[in-house]
Amino acid sequence: MNSPTTIDDYICSFPNNIQNILEKVRQTIKKSAPEATETMSYQMPTFRLNGNLVHFAAFKNHIGFYPTPSGISKFKQEIAKYKNAKGSVQFPLDKEIPYDLISRITKFRVEENLIKK
């Protein structure tokens, strides 16, 4: 199977229940970063604004969210209950996805990237 070339193709490659979550993550990011552009990077849905803003992806048991190391460190207390690493956090599929947290992290990343401009 070829790698998806658009976010729509990526989302459509998953079962309906995961598609719904991915689309809600996408819409949350779009609402939080309306000036950002969508693309695929590293085979993941990516939003760009003056460089990479955030990435997200679906896995067997979680949604991966990749807001760069600064996005993780700024919200480290709030993401402490999730498996996380230097530039990523995993939101388990068997728990409610924290869309509000995704929104706040994305808005932080927008501010950060606009300063770069």
CYANA upper distance limits for C-alpha pairs under 8 A (distance plus 0.5 A):
  3 SER  CA     43 GLN  CA      7.37
  4 PRO  CA      9 ASP  CA      5.83
  4 PRO  CA     10 TYR  CA      5.67
  4 PRO  CA     40 MET  CA      8.49
  4 PRO  CA     43 GLN  CA      7.73
  5 THR  CA      9 ASP  CA      7.14
  5 THR  CA     10 TYR  CA      7.93
  5 THR  CA     40 MET  CA      6.88
  6 THR  CA     10 TYR  CA      6.77
  6 THR  CA     39 THR  CA      7.02
  6 THR  CA     40 MET  CA      6.61
  6 THR  CA     45 PRO  CA      8.18
  7 ILE  CA     11 ILE  CA      6.60
  7 ILE  CA     38 GLU  CA      7.97
  7 ILE  CA     39 THR  CA      7.32
  7 ILE  CA     40 MET  CA      7.05
  7 ILE  CA     44 MET  CA      8.42
  7 ILE  CA     45 PRO  CA      5.93
  8 ASP  CA     12 CYS  CA      6.61
  9 ASP  CA     13 SER  CA      6.85
 10 TYR  CA     14 PHE  CA      8.07
 10 TYR  CA     44 MET  CA      8.29
 10 TYR  CA     45 PRO  CA      7.92
 11 ILE  CA     19 GLN  CA      5.90
 11 ILE  CA     22 LEU  CA      6.92
 11 ILE  CA     23 GLU  CA      7.64
 12 CYS  CA     19 GLN  CA      6.97
 14 PHE  CA     18 ILE  CA      6.51
 14 PHE  CA     19 GLN  CA      6.30
 15 PRO  CA     19 GLN  CA      6.60
 16 ASN  CA     20 ASN  CA      6.70
 17 ASN  CA     21 ILE  CA      7.21
 18 ILE  CA     22 LEU  CA      6.60
 18 ILE  CA     58 ALA  CA      8.06
 19 GLN  CA     23 GLU  CA      6.48
 20 ASN  CA     24 LYS  CA      6.69
 21 ILE  CA     25 VAL  CA      6.69
 22 LEU  CA     26 ARG  CA      6.60
 22 LEU  CA     57 ALA  CA      8.28
 22 LEU  CA     58 ALA  CA      7.88
 23 GLU  CA     27 GLN  CA      6.59
 24 LYS  CA     28 THR  CA      6.51
 25 VAL  CA     29 ILE  CA      6.76
 25 VAL  CA     99 TYR  CA      7.26
 25 VAL  CA    102 ILE  CA      8.18
 26 ARG  CA     30 LYS  CA      6.65
 27 GLN  CA     31 LYS  CA      6.52
 28 THR  CA     32 SER  CA      6.70
 28 THR  CA     99 TYR  CA      7.15
 28 THR  CA    102 ILE  CA      7.74
 28 THR  CA    103 SER  CA      6.45
 29 ILE  CA     33 ALA  CA      6.39
 29 ILE  CA     34 PRO  CA      8.49
 29 ILE  CA    102 ILE  CA      7.72
 29 ILE  CA    103 SER  CA      6.59
 29 ILE  CA    106 THR  CA      6.88
 30 LYS  CA     34 PRO  CA      5.66
 30 LYS  CA     36 ALA  CA      7.76
 31 LYS  CA    103 SER  CA      8.48
 32 SER  CA    103 SER  CA      6.12
 32 SER  CA    104 ARG  CA      8.16
 32 SER  CA    106 THR  CA      6.71
 32 SER  CA    107 LYS  CA      6.10
 33 ALA  CA    106 THR  CA      7.37
 33 ALA  CA    107 LYS  CA      7.00
 33 ALA  CA    110 VAL  CA      7.03
 35 GLU  CA     49 LEU  CA      7.60
 36 ALA  CA     47 PHE  CA      6.38
 36 ALA  CA     48 ARG  CA      5.78
 36 ALA  CA     49 LEU  CA      5.34
 36 ALA  CA     53 LEU  CA      8.46
 37 THR  CA     47 PHE  CA      5.99
 37 THR  CA     48 ARG  CA      5.74
 37 THR  CA     49 LEU  CA      7.14
 38 GLU  CA     45 PRO  CA      7.76
 38 GLU  CA     46 THR  CA      6.31
 38 GLU  CA     47 PHE  CA      5.24
 38 GLU  CA     48 ARG  CA      7.00
 39 THR  CA     45 PRO  CA      6.67
 39 THR  CA     46 THR  CA      5.71
 39 THR  CA     47 PHE  CA      6.78
 39 THR  CA     48 ARG  CA      8.03
 40 MET  CA     44 MET  CA      5.90
 40 MET  CA     45 PRO  CA      5.29
 40 MET  CA     46 THR  CA      5.82
 41 SER  CA     45 PRO  CA      7.05
 41 SER  CA     46 THR  CA      6.43
 41 SER  CA     55 HIS  CA      8.50
 44 MET  CA     55 HIS  CA      6.84
 44 MET  CA     56 PHE  CA      6.68
 44 MET  CA     57 ALA  CA      6.16
 45 PRO  CA     55 HIS  CA      6.12
 45 PRO  CA     56 PHE  CA      6.21
 45 PRO  CA     57 ALA  CA      7.14
 46 THR  CA     52 ASN  CA      7.82
 46 THR  CA     53 LEU  CA      7.93
 46 THR  CA     54 VAL  CA      6.40
 46 THR  CA     55 HIS  CA      4.84
 46 THR  CA     56 PHE  CA      7.25
 47 PHE  CA     52 ASN  CA      6.89
 47 PHE  CA     53 LEU  CA      5.95
 47 PHE  CA     54 VAL  CA      5.99
 47 PHE  CA     55 HIS  CA      6.87
 48 ARG  CA     52 ASN  CA      5.02
 48 ARG  CA     53 LEU  CA      5.41
 48 ARG  CA     54 VAL  CA      7.69
 49 LEU  CA     53 LEU  CA      6.41
 49 LEU  CA    110 VAL  CA      7.63
 49 LEU  CA    113 ASN  CA      7.18
 49 LEU  CA    114 LEU  CA      8.21
 50 ASN  CA    113 ASN  CA      6.34
 50 ASN  CA    114 LEU  CA      7.35
 50 ASN  CA    116 LYS  CA      7.75
 50 ASN  CA    117 LYS  CA      7.09
 51 GLY  CA    113 ASN  CA      7.76
 53 LEU  CA     67 PRO  CA      7.04
 53 LEU  CA     68 THR  CA      8.25
 53 LEU  CA    106 THR  CA      7.94
 53 LEU  CA    109 ARG  CA      6.59
 53 LEU  CA    110 VAL  CA      7.37
 53 LEU  CA    113 ASN  CA      7.80
 54 VAL  CA     65 PHE  CA      7.83
 54 VAL  CA     66 TYR  CA      5.99
 54 VAL  CA     67 PRO  CA      5.01
 54 VAL  CA     68 THR  CA      7.52
 54 VAL  CA    106 THR  CA      7.49
 54 VAL  CA    109 ARG  CA      8.22
 55 HIS  CA     65 PHE  CA      6.49
 55 HIS  CA     66 TYR  CA      5.42
 55 HIS  CA     67 PRO  CA      7.08
 56 PHE  CA     63 ILE  CA      7.54
 56 PHE  CA     64 GLY  CA      5.90
 56 PHE  CA     65 PHE  CA      4.97
 56 PHE  CA     66 TYR  CA      6.44
 57 ALA  CA     63 ILE  CA      6.22
 57 ALA  CA     64 GLY  CA      5.59
 57 ALA  CA     65 PHE  CA      7.20
 58 ALA  CA     62 HIS  CA      6.78
 58 ALA  CA     63 ILE  CA      5.12
 58 ALA  CA     64 GLY  CA      6.68
 59 PHE  CA     63 ILE  CA      6.50
 59 PHE  CA     64 GLY  CA      7.76
 61 ASN  CA     92 PRO  CA      6.37
 61 ASN  CA     93 LEU  CA      6.02
 61 ASN  CA     94 ASP  CA      8.10
 62 HIS  CA     90 GLN  CA      6.34
 62 HIS  CA     91 PHE  CA      5.73
 62 HIS  CA     92 PRO  CA      4.65
 62 HIS  CA     93 LEU  CA      5.31
 63 ILE  CA     90 GLN  CA      6.19
 63 ILE  CA     91 PHE  CA      5.62
 63 ILE  CA     92 PRO  CA      6.94
 63 ILE  CA     93 LEU  CA      7.24
 64 GLY  CA     88 SER  CA      7.31
 64 GLY  CA     89 VAL  CA      6.38
 64 GLY  CA     90 GLN  CA      5.17
 64 GLY  CA     91 PHE  CA      6.90
 65 PHE  CA     88 SER  CA      6.16
 65 PHE  CA     89 VAL  CA      5.90
 65 PHE  CA     90 GLN  CA      6.90
 65 PHE  CA     91 PHE  CA      8.22
 66 TYR  CA     87 GLY  CA      6.25
 66 TYR  CA     88 SER  CA      4.95
 66 TYR  CA     89 VAL  CA      7.09
 67 PRO  CA     71 GLY  CA      5.52
 67 PRO  CA     72 ILE  CA      7.11
 67 PRO  CA     87 GLY  CA      6.71
 67 PRO  CA     88 SER  CA      7.03
 67 PRO  CA    105 ILE  CA      7.70
 67 PRO  CA    106 THR  CA      7.71
 67 PRO  CA    109 ARG  CA      7.65
 68 THR  CA     72 ILE  CA      7.15
 68 THR  CA     86 LYS  CA      8.08
 68 THR  CA     87 GLY  CA      4.90
 68 THR  CA     88 SER  CA      7.39
 69 PRO  CA     73 SER  CA      6.63
 69 PRO  CA     86 LYS  CA      5.64
 69 PRO  CA     87 GLY  CA      4.53
 69 PRO  CA     88 SER  CA      7.90
 70 SER  CA     74 LYS  CA      6.51
 70 SER  CA     87 GLY  CA      7.97
 71 GLY  CA     75 PHE  CA      7.01
 71 GLY  CA     87 GLY  CA      7.85
 71 GLY  CA    105 ILE  CA      6.51
 71 GLY  CA    106 THR  CA      8.44
 71 GLY  CA    108 PHE  CA      7.64
 71 GLY  CA    109 ARG  CA      6.93
 72 ILE  CA     76 LYS  CA      6.16
 72 ILE  CA     79 ILE  CA      8.11
 72 ILE  CA     85 ALA  CA      8.42
 72 ILE  CA     86 LYS  CA      7.25
 72 ILE  CA     87 GLY  CA      6.42
 72 ILE  CA     88 SER  CA      7.24
 72 ILE  CA     89 VAL  CA      8.06
 73 SER  CA     86 LYS  CA      8.31
 75 PHE  CA     79 ILE  CA      6.77
 75 PHE  CA    105 ILE  CA      7.80
 76 LYS  CA     80 ALA  CA      6.28
 79 ILE  CA     83 LYS  CA      8.34
 79 ILE  CA     84 ASN  CA      7.79
 79 ILE  CA     89 VAL  CA      7.68
 80 ALA  CA     84 ASN  CA      7.90
 82 TYR  CA     89 VAL  CA      7.10
 82 TYR  CA     90 GLN  CA      6.60
 82 TYR  CA     91 PHE  CA      6.90
 82 TYR  CA     92 PRO  CA      8.42
 83 LYS  CA     89 VAL  CA      6.42
 83 LYS  CA     90 GLN  CA      5.91
 83 LYS  CA     91 PHE  CA      8.11
 84 ASN  CA     88 SER  CA      6.01
 84 ASN  CA     89 VAL  CA      4.64
 84 ASN  CA     90 GLN  CA      6.57
 85 ALA  CA     89 VAL  CA      6.90
 91 PHE  CA     95 LYS  CA      8.07
 91 PHE  CA     97 ILE  CA      6.73
 91 PHE  CA     98 PRO  CA      8.30
 92 PRO  CA     96 GLU  CA      8.35
 92 PRO  CA     97 ILE  CA      7.97
 93 LEU  CA     97 ILE  CA      7.83
 98 PRO  CA    102 ILE  CA      6.93
 99 TYR  CA    103 SER  CA      6.63
100 ASP  CA    104 ARG  CA      6.75
101 LEU  CA    105 ILE  CA      6.59
102 ILE  CA    106 THR  CA      6.55
103 SER  CA    107 LYS  CA      6.66
104 ARG  CA    108 PHE  CA      6.72
105 ILE  CA    109 ARG  CA      6.75
106 THR  CA    110 VAL  CA      6.71
107 LYS  CA    111 GLU  CA      6.86
108 PHE  CA    112 GLU  CA      6.68
109 ARG  CA    113 ASN  CA      6.53
110 VAL  CA    114 LEU  CA      6.54
111 GLU  CA    115 ILE  CA      6.89
112 GLU  CA    116 LYS  CA      7.37
113 ASN  CA    117 LYS  CA      7.32
